[in-house]
Amino acid sequence: MVNLSVDLNGLVLKNPVTTASGTFGYGPEFDDFFDVSLLGGIIVKGTTLEPREGNPYPRMAETPSGMLNSVGLQNKGVEYFCDNIYPLLSGYDTHIIVNVNGSTIDDYLKVCERLTRLAGINAIELNISCPNVKLGGMAFGTHQGSAREVIREVRNVWKGHLMVKLSPNVTNICEFALISEEEGADSVSLINTLVGMSINSTTRRPGLASVTGGLSGPAIKPVALRMVWQVAKSVRIPVVGIGGIMNATDAVEFIIAGASAVQVGTASFIDPLAPVKILDGIRLYCELNGFDDVNQLVKSIII
């Protein structure tokens, strides 16, 4: 038997496979495909203080080896989540992690304050890196002073596990990981999407109504893998790897590079069973290669 449990600085997951925010809904959407409780955690779609309609359509576009999205954090707000979504999640035997977003620091704080009343939510993913919103979003994640301030203020309010989601759209992502650690983050997740665009050569119009959007999928994996490796060497807190993880081999590579856990995102659009297939594949890799504990793989890269 392989031990698959991982300890993210006090947040113990039964295994290292979680879902990426915005690609898995709230969880119940996948109940018809597999037992969601098999996963180490569910990171639900981005939650804001007030309801958001999101960006105009079209807001998704296929690209070679990936996709662009500019959904713009469409959701019904934190009160709706607490009253209507949270009761549906309380029966899952896994960690529910809420991805928290805001246009201002005060927005972030009010969302966190509301979530503190939910006994079953003991972790948040602080999204300071969304490239698809006009206010807040990536602005916090690409400016060191703003990043430091929002993390510090949220840390004062949120006493549970604090995971900070980092932007790749910076010169040195390690600096933002260190800021997160210094301001009390328990872990960091990376990477969020890369800013990209597409153009229809026939119409000469952008593929997205917002012109630019977030690039995800296999195309960003080499960049994400490199950044996870760099950050894992720079901070002492756990790293959660995201970016183009389509199969178990991809996930194992992220773990070898330094990720204690991974998030599966775009792969779920292609195959709803991708998260559990990746989990099974990680277990099989450990068995075939003589590892009785998945944690033995973390930072095991040979250079």
Secondary structure as UniProt FT lines:
FT   STRAND          6..8
FT   TURN            9..10
FT   STRAND          11..13
FT   STRAND          17..19
FT   TURN            21..22
FT   TURN            25..26
FT   HELIX           28..30
FT   TURN            31..33
FT   HELIX           36..38
FT   STRAND          41..47
FT   STRAND          60..63
FT   TURN            64..65
FT   STRAND          66..69
FT   HELIX           78..80
FT   HELIX           81..85
FT   HELIX           86..89
FT   TURN            90..91
FT   STRAND          95..100
FT   HELIX           105..115
FT   TURN            116..117
FT   TURN            119..120
FT   STRAND          123..127
FT   TURN            131..132
FT   HELIX           138..141
FT   HELIX           144..157
FT   STRAND          161..165
FT   HELIX           173..182
FT   TURN            183..184
FT   STRAND          187..190
FT   STRAND          194..197
FT   STRAND          199..200
FT   TURN            201..204
FT   STRAND          205..206
FT   TURN            209..210
FT   STRAND          212..216
FT   HELIX           218..220
FT   HELIX           221..234
FT   STRAND          239..241
FT   HELIX           248..257
FT   STRAND          261..264
FT   HELIX           267..270
FT   TURN            272..273
FT   HELIX           274..288
FT   TURN            289..290
FT   HELIX           294..297
FT   TURN            298..299
//
